[in-house]
Structures are given as structure tokens and as C-alpha cells.
């Protein structure tokens, strides 16, 4: 393949990737979010909703996220910045983390004990 053909092929591939990403997000920007579990219990369920909407959508964890600073990256639904996150733990507790700004803080660190959190940067 000549150099101009290789450049054209690379450009077309890039366009296809961008087009697929745009279509995948339904025309909205895909937002990824990292959940770090530094608590003493496994996270067994995770759901997100645009802040204040109550319209929670489950987020795929794959397998339970064990405690002890394990992390998972999930794709948040829609293109909003503020989300309410609902976290379910192996011991049956469910904690709500309202108004998380995923545009300013692309992650959340679950802490041991009282369920308080620290946004990651």
C-alpha cells in the first residue's frame, strides 16, 4: 500500500471509530466514571440517575467489587454532569450518593466505616 493510501485508510478508520462512538452514546458524549471501593465490604450493585430524577439505571459491574481499594470503571448513562449514585453492598446496605459531579470529578472513592466519600480527581 502506498503512503497516500495508508494515510487515507487511517483517516477512514478514525472516522469509523468516531462515528461508532457517537452512535453508541446516542448522540451524547460518553462519560466514564471510576468507582474505588476502599470499604470493608463488596459492592454488589451500582446504579446511576441524573441528579434528582429518581430514574436509576443499573451499571454493569461484572462481578462484585471487593473492598480494599479495588476499582472499576463504568459508563454513565446520558451526557449529564450531575448524577445520584446508588451503591449496594454485600451485607445488604444501600447507600445513596446524591449530586456527584462527574464532569469535575471522574470518580468516587468509597471509604470504610460511615459511608462518607471523597471524590477522586
Rosetta constraint file for C-alpha pairs under 8 A:
AtomPair CA 1 CA 5 HARMONIC 6.08 0.50
AtomPair CA 1 CA 6 HARMONIC 6.27 0.50
AtomPair CA 2 CA 6 HARMONIC 6.22 0.50
AtomPair CA 3 CA 7 HARMONIC 6.22 0.50
AtomPair CA 4 CA 8 HARMONIC 6.16 0.50
AtomPair CA 5 CA 9 HARMONIC 6.07 0.50
AtomPair CA 6 CA 10 HARMONIC 6.14 0.50
AtomPair CA 7 CA 11 HARMONIC 6.16 0.50
AtomPair CA 8 CA 12 HARMONIC 6.13 0.50
AtomPair CA 9 CA 13 HARMONIC 6.13 0.50
AtomPair CA 10 CA 14 HARMONIC 6.22 0.50
AtomPair CA 11 CA 15 HARMONIC 6.27 0.50
AtomPair CA 12 CA 16 HARMONIC 6.24 0.50
AtomPair CA 13 CA 17 HARMONIC 6.26 0.50
AtomPair CA 14 CA 18 HARMONIC 6.19 0.50
AtomPair CA 15 CA 19 HARMONIC 5.96 0.50
AtomPair CA 16 CA 20 HARMONIC 6.04 0.50
AtomPair CA 17 CA 21 HARMONIC 6.16 0.50
AtomPair CA 18 CA 22 HARMONIC 6.11 0.50
AtomPair CA 19 CA 23 HARMONIC 6.12 0.50
AtomPair CA 20 CA 24 HARMONIC 5.91 0.50
AtomPair CA 21 CA 25 HARMONIC 6.30 0.50
AtomPair CA 21 CA 30 HARMONIC 7.87 0.50
AtomPair CA 22 CA 26 HARMONIC 6.48 0.50
AtomPair CA 22 CA 27 HARMONIC 5.40 0.50
AtomPair CA 22 CA 28 HARMONIC 6.94 0.50
AtomPair CA 22 CA 29 HARMONIC 7.26 0.50
AtomPair CA 23 CA 27 HARMONIC 5.93 0.50
AtomPair CA 25 CA 29 HARMONIC 6.06 0.50
AtomPair CA 25 CA 30 HARMONIC 5.54 0.50
AtomPair CA 25 CA 78 HARMONIC 7.27 0.50
AtomPair CA 28 CA 78 HARMONIC 6.24 0.50
AtomPair CA 28 CA 79 HARMONIC 5.36 0.50
AtomPair CA 29 CA 78 HARMONIC 7.25 0.50
AtomPair CA 29 CA 79 HARMONIC 5.26 0.50
AtomPair CA 30 CA 75 HARMONIC 7.02 0.50
AtomPair CA 30 CA 76 HARMONIC 7.24 0.50
AtomPair CA 30 CA 77 HARMONIC 7.71 0.50
AtomPair CA 30 CA 78 HARMONIC 7.12 0.50
AtomPair CA 30 CA 79 HARMONIC 6.47 0.50
AtomPair CA 31 CA 75 HARMONIC 5.85 0.50
AtomPair CA 31 CA 76 HARMONIC 5.52 0.50
AtomPair CA 31 CA 77 HARMONIC 7.59 0.50
AtomPair CA 31 CA 78 HARMONIC 7.77 0.50
AtomPair CA 31 CA 79 HARMONIC 6.68 0.50
AtomPair CA 31 CA 102 HARMONIC 7.85 0.50
AtomPair CA 32 CA 73 HARMONIC 6.52 0.50
AtomPair CA 32 CA 74 HARMONIC 5.63 0.50
AtomPair CA 32 CA 75 HARMONIC 4.53 0.50
AtomPair CA 32 CA 76 HARMONIC 5.92 0.50
AtomPair CA 32 CA 106 HARMONIC 7.11 0.50
AtomPair CA 33 CA 73 HARMONIC 5.46 0.50
AtomPair CA 33 CA 74 HARMONIC 5.36 0.50
AtomPair CA 33 CA 75 HARMONIC 6.27 0.50
AtomPair CA 33 CA 76 HARMONIC 6.73 0.50
AtomPair CA 33 CA 102 HARMONIC 6.99 0.50
AtomPair CA 33 CA 106 HARMONIC 5.11 0.50
AtomPair CA 33 CA 107 HARMONIC 5.15 0.50
AtomPair CA 33 CA 108 HARMONIC 7.87 0.50
AtomPair CA 34 CA 71 HARMONIC 6.72 0.50
AtomPair CA 34 CA 72 HARMONIC 5.67 0.50
AtomPair CA 34 CA 73 HARMONIC 4.27 0.50
AtomPair CA 34 CA 74 HARMONIC 6.35 0.50
AtomPair CA 34 CA 106 HARMONIC 6.34 0.50
AtomPair CA 34 CA 107 HARMONIC 4.32 0.50
AtomPair CA 34 CA 108 HARMONIC 6.37 0.50
AtomPair CA 35 CA 71 HARMONIC 5.51 0.50
AtomPair CA 35 CA 72 HARMONIC 5.46 0.50
AtomPair CA 35 CA 73 HARMONIC 6.29 0.50
AtomPair CA 35 CA 74 HARMONIC 7.76 0.50
AtomPair CA 35 CA 107 HARMONIC 5.64 0.50
AtomPair CA 35 CA 108 HARMONIC 5.07 0.50
AtomPair CA 35 CA 109 HARMONIC 6.05 0.50
AtomPair CA 35 CA 110 HARMONIC 7.54 0.50
AtomPair CA 36 CA 69 HARMONIC 5.82 0.50
AtomPair CA 36 CA 70 HARMONIC 5.75 0.50
AtomPair CA 36 CA 71 HARMONIC 4.23 0.50
AtomPair CA 36 CA 72 HARMONIC 6.67 0.50
AtomPair CA 36 CA 107 HARMONIC 7.52 0.50
AtomPair CA 36 CA 108 HARMONIC 6.16 0.50
AtomPair CA 36 CA 109 HARMONIC 4.62 0.50
AtomPair CA 36 CA 110 HARMONIC 6.07 0.50
AtomPair CA 37 CA 42 HARMONIC 7.70 0.50
AtomPair CA 37 CA 43 HARMONIC 7.38 0.50
AtomPair CA 37 CA 65 HARMONIC 6.98 0.50
AtomPair CA 37 CA 66 HARMONIC 6.97 0.50
AtomPair CA 37 CA 67 HARMONIC 5.13 0.50
AtomPair CA 37 CA 68 HARMONIC 6.36 0.50
AtomPair CA 37 CA 69 HARMONIC 5.01 0.50
AtomPair CA 37 CA 70 HARMONIC 5.38 0.50
AtomPair CA 37 CA 71 HARMONIC 6.03 0.50
AtomPair CA 37 CA 109 HARMONIC 6.09 0.50
AtomPair CA 37 CA 110 HARMONIC 5.00 0.50
AtomPair CA 37 CA 111 HARMONIC 7.05 0.50
AtomPair CA 38 CA 67 HARMONIC 5.32 0.50
AtomPair CA 38 CA 68 HARMONIC 4.66 0.50
AtomPair CA 38 CA 69 HARMONIC 4.16 0.50
AtomPair CA 38 CA 70 HARMONIC 6.86 0.50
AtomPair CA 38 CA 109 HARMONIC 6.73 0.50
AtomPair CA 38 CA 110 HARMONIC 5.43 0.50
AtomPair CA 38 CA 111 HARMONIC 5.10 0.50
AtomPair CA 38 CA 112 HARMONIC 6.14 0.50
AtomPair CA 39 CA 67 HARMONIC 5.13 0.50
AtomPair CA 39 CA 68 HARMONIC 6.26 0.50
AtomPair CA 39 CA 69 HARMONIC 7.51 0.50
AtomPair CA 39 CA 110 HARMONIC 5.79 0.50
AtomPair CA 39 CA 111 HARMONIC 4.84 0.50
AtomPair CA 39 CA 112 HARMONIC 3.93 0.50
AtomPair CA 39 CA 113 HARMONIC 6.99 0.50
AtomPair CA 40 CA 67 HARMONIC 5.13 0.50
AtomPair CA 40 CA 68 HARMONIC 6.56 0.50
AtomPair CA 40 CA 112 HARMONIC 5.78 0.50
AtomPair CA 40 CA 113 HARMONIC 7.74 0.50
AtomPair CA 41 CA 66 HARMONIC 6.52 0.50
AtomPair CA 41 CA 67 HARMONIC 5.20 0.50
AtomPair CA 41 CA 89 HARMONIC 6.39 0.50
AtomPair CA 41 CA 90 HARMONIC 6.28 0.50
AtomPair CA 41 CA 91 HARMONIC 7.15 0.50
AtomPair CA 42 CA 64 HARMONIC 6.02 0.50
AtomPair CA 42 CA 65 HARMONIC 5.28 0.50
AtomPair CA 42 CA 66 HARMONIC 4.16 0.50
AtomPair CA 42 CA 67 HARMONIC 5.19 0.50
AtomPair CA 42 CA 89 HARMONIC 5.63 0.50
AtomPair CA 42 CA 90 HARMONIC 5.32 0.50
AtomPair CA 43 CA 64 HARMONIC 5.54 0.50
AtomPair CA 43 CA 65 HARMONIC 4.94 0.50
AtomPair CA 43 CA 66 HARMONIC 6.40 0.50
AtomPair CA 43 CA 67 HARMONIC 7.49 0.50
AtomPair CA 43 CA 87 HARMONIC 6.84 0.50
AtomPair CA 43 CA 88 HARMONIC 5.76 0.50
AtomPair CA 43 CA 89 HARMONIC 4.42 0.50
AtomPair CA 43 CA 90 HARMONIC 6.09 0.50
AtomPair CA 44 CA 61 HARMONIC 7.73 0.50
AtomPair CA 44 CA 63 HARMONIC 7.51 0.50
AtomPair CA 44 CA 64 HARMONIC 4.65 0.50
AtomPair CA 44 CA 65 HARMONIC 6.56 0.50
AtomPair CA 44 CA 87 HARMONIC 7.82 0.50
AtomPair CA 44 CA 88 HARMONIC 5.57 0.50
AtomPair CA 44 CA 89 HARMONIC 5.28 0.50
AtomPair CA 44 CA 90 HARMONIC 5.71 0.50
AtomPair CA 45 CA 58 HARMONIC 7.56 0.50
AtomPair CA 45 CA 59 HARMONIC 7.69 0.50
AtomPair CA 45 CA 61 HARMONIC 7.22 0.50
AtomPair CA 45 CA 64 HARMONIC 7.55 0.50
AtomPair CA 45 CA 86 HARMONIC 7.98 0.50
AtomPair CA 45 CA 87 HARMONIC 5.84 0.50
AtomPair CA 45 CA 88 HARMONIC 4.63 0.50
AtomPair CA 45 CA 89 HARMONIC 6.84 0.50
AtomPair CA 46 CA 58 HARMONIC 5.93 0.50
AtomPair CA 46 CA 59 HARMONIC 5.46 0.50
AtomPair CA 46 CA 60 HARMONIC 7.41 0.50
AtomPair CA 46 CA 61 HARMONIC 7.27 0.50
AtomPair CA 46 CA 85 HARMONIC 7.19 0.50
AtomPair CA 46 CA 86 HARMONIC 5.75 0.50
AtomPair CA 46 CA 87 HARMONIC 4.75 0.50
AtomPair CA 46 CA 88 HARMONIC 6.20 0.50
AtomPair CA 47 CA 56 HARMONIC 5.72 0.50
AtomPair CA 47 CA 57 HARMONIC 5.26 0.50
AtomPair CA 47 CA 58 HARMONIC 4.11 0.50
AtomPair CA 47 CA 59 HARMONIC 5.20 0.50
AtomPair CA 47 CA 85 HARMONIC 5.80 0.50
AtomPair CA 47 CA 86 HARMONIC 5.13 0.50
AtomPair CA 47 CA 87 HARMONIC 6.68 0.50
AtomPair CA 48 CA 55 HARMONIC 7.90 0.50
AtomPair CA 48 CA 56 HARMONIC 5.06 0.50
AtomPair CA 48 CA 57 HARMONIC 5.44 0.50
AtomPair CA 48 CA 58 HARMONIC 6.54 0.50
AtomPair CA 48 CA 59 HARMONIC 7.03 0.50
AtomPair CA 48 CA 76 HARMONIC 7.06 0.50
AtomPair CA 48 CA 77 HARMONIC 7.53 0.50
AtomPair CA 48 CA 83 HARMONIC 6.29 0.50
AtomPair CA 48 CA 84 HARMONIC 5.71 0.50
AtomPair CA 48 CA 85 HARMONIC 4.60 0.50
AtomPair CA 48 CA 86 HARMONIC 6.29 0.50
AtomPair CA 49 CA 53 HARMONIC 6.39 0.50
AtomPair CA 49 CA 54 HARMONIC 6.08 0.50
AtomPair CA 49 CA 55 HARMONIC 5.18 0.50
AtomPair CA 49 CA 56 HARMONIC 4.34 0.50
AtomPair CA 49 CA 57 HARMONIC 6.25 0.50
AtomPair CA 49 CA 77 HARMONIC 7.82 0.50
AtomPair CA 49 CA 83 HARMONIC 5.46 0.50
AtomPair CA 49 CA 84 HARMONIC 5.29 0.50
AtomPair CA 49 CA 85 HARMONIC 6.65 0.50
AtomPair CA 50 CA 54 HARMONIC 7.50 0.50
AtomPair CA 50 CA 55 HARMONIC 7.12 0.50
AtomPair CA 50 CA 56 HARMONIC 7.84 0.50
AtomPair CA 50 CA 80 HARMONIC 6.55 0.50
AtomPair CA 50 CA 82 HARMONIC 6.12 0.50
AtomPair CA 50 CA 83 HARMONIC 4.51 0.50
AtomPair CA 50 CA 84 HARMONIC 6.18 0.50
AtomPair CA 51 CA 82 HARMONIC 5.40 0.50
AtomPair CA 51 CA 83 HARMONIC 4.34 0.50
AtomPair CA 51 CA 84 HARMONIC 4.88 0.50
AtomPair CA 51 CA 98 HARMONIC 6.72 0.50
AtomPair CA 51 CA 99 HARMONIC 5.46 0.50
AtomPair CA 51 CA 100 HARMONIC 7.85 0.50
AtomPair CA 52 CA 83 HARMONIC 7.92 0.50
AtomPair CA 52 CA 84 HARMONIC 7.01 0.50
AtomPair CA 52 CA 98 HARMONIC 7.92 0.50
AtomPair CA 52 CA 99 HARMONIC 7.82 0.50
AtomPair CA 57 CA 77 HARMONIC 7.50 0.50
AtomPair CA 59 CA 74 HARMONIC 6.72 0.50
AtomPair CA 59 CA 75 HARMONIC 7.36 0.50
AtomPair CA 59 CA 76 HARMONIC 7.47 0.50
AtomPair CA 60 CA 74 HARMONIC 7.00 0.50
AtomPair CA 61 CA 65 HARMONIC 7.20 0.50
AtomPair CA 61 CA 72 HARMONIC 7.24 0.50
AtomPair CA 61 CA 74 HARMONIC 7.40 0.50
AtomPair CA 65 CA 70 HARMONIC 6.66 0.50
AtomPair CA 65 CA 71 HARMONIC 7.16 0.50
AtomPair CA 65 CA 72 HARMONIC 7.42 0.50
AtomPair CA 66 CA 70 HARMONIC 6.27 0.50
AtomPair CA 81 CA 100 HARMONIC 7.93 0.50
AtomPair CA 81 CA 101 HARMONIC 5.40 0.50
AtomPair CA 81 CA 102 HARMONIC 5.16 0.50
AtomPair CA 81 CA 103 HARMONIC 5.09 0.50
AtomPair CA 82 CA 99 HARMONIC 5.35 0.50
AtomPair CA 82 CA 100 HARMONIC 5.31 0.50
AtomPair CA 82 CA 101 HARMONIC 4.45 0.50
AtomPair CA 82 CA 102 HARMONIC 6.06 0.50
AtomPair CA 82 CA 103 HARMONIC 7.61 0.50
AtomPair CA 83 CA 98 HARMONIC 6.65 0.50
AtomPair CA 83 CA 99 HARMONIC 5.22 0.50
AtomPair CA 83 CA 100 HARMONIC 5.13 0.50
AtomPair CA 83 CA 101 HARMONIC 6.55 0.50
AtomPair CA 83 CA 102 HARMONIC 7.19 0.50
AtomPair CA 84 CA 96 HARMONIC 7.02 0.50
AtomPair CA 84 CA 97 HARMONIC 5.71 0.50
AtomPair CA 84 CA 98 HARMONIC 4.17 0.50
AtomPair CA 84 CA 99 HARMONIC 5.23 0.50
AtomPair CA 84 CA 100 HARMONIC 6.16 0.50
AtomPair CA 85 CA 96 HARMONIC 5.78 0.50
AtomPair CA 85 CA 97 HARMONIC 5.05 0.50
AtomPair CA 85 CA 98 HARMONIC 6.21 0.50
AtomPair CA 85 CA 100 HARMONIC 7.42 0.50
AtomPair CA 86 CA 94 HARMONIC 6.79 0.50
AtomPair CA 86 CA 95 HARMONIC 5.81 0.50
AtomPair CA 86 CA 96 HARMONIC 4.58 0.50
AtomPair CA 86 CA 97 HARMONIC 6.34 0.50
AtomPair CA 87 CA 94 HARMONIC 5.54 0.50
AtomPair CA 87 CA 95 HARMONIC 5.26 0.50
AtomPair CA 87 CA 96 HARMONIC 6.37 0.50
AtomPair CA 87 CA 97 HARMONIC 7.93 0.50
AtomPair CA 88 CA 92 HARMONIC 6.77 0.50
AtomPair CA 88 CA 93 HARMONIC 5.93 0.50
AtomPair CA 88 CA 94 HARMONIC 4.40 0.50
AtomPair CA 88 CA 95 HARMONIC 6.55 0.50
AtomPair CA 89 CA 93 HARMONIC 5.35 0.50
AtomPair CA 89 CA 94 HARMONIC 6.23 0.50
AtomPair CA 95 CA 115 HARMONIC 7.32 0.50
AtomPair CA 100 CA 105 HARMONIC 7.84 0.50
AtomPair CA 101 CA 105 HARMONIC 5.95 0.50
AtomPair CA 101 CA 106 HARMONIC 7.87 0.50
AtomPair CA 102 CA 106 HARMONIC 4.96 0.50
AtomPair CA 102 CA 107 HARMONIC 7.00 0.50
AtomPair CA 104 CA 121 HARMONIC 7.67 0.50
AtomPair CA 105 CA 119 HARMONIC 5.95 0.50
AtomPair CA 105 CA 120 HARMONIC 5.82 0.50
AtomPair CA 105 CA 121 HARMONIC 5.25 0.50
AtomPair CA 106 CA 119 HARMONIC 7.85 0.50
AtomPair CA 106 CA 120 HARMONIC 6.59 0.50
AtomPair CA 106 CA 121 HARMONIC 6.32 0.50
AtomPair CA 107 CA 119 HARMONIC 5.97 0.50
AtomPair CA 107 CA 120 HARMONIC 5.01 0.50
AtomPair CA 107 CA 121 HARMONIC 6.88 0.50
AtomPair CA 108 CA 117 HARMONIC 6.86 0.50
AtomPair CA 108 CA 118 HARMONIC 6.25 0.50
AtomPair CA 108 CA 119 HARMONIC 4.73 0.50
AtomPair CA 108 CA 120 HARMONIC 5.62 0.50
AtomPair CA 109 CA 117 HARMONIC 5.71 0.50
AtomPair CA 109 CA 118 HARMONIC 5.39 0.50
AtomPair CA 109 CA 119 HARMONIC 6.08 0.50
AtomPair CA 109 CA 120 HARMONIC 6.54 0.50
AtomPair CA 110 CA 115 HARMONIC 6.68 0.50
AtomPair CA 110 CA 116 HARMONIC 7.00 0.50
AtomPair CA 110 CA 117 HARMONIC 5.22 0.50
AtomPair CA 110 CA 118 HARMONIC 7.12 0.50
AtomPair CA 111 CA 115 HARMONIC 6.00 0.50
AtomPair CA 111 CA 116 HARMONIC 6.17 0.50
AtomPair CA 111 CA 117 HARMONIC 5.80 0.50
AtomPair CA 111 CA 118 HARMONIC 7.64 0.50
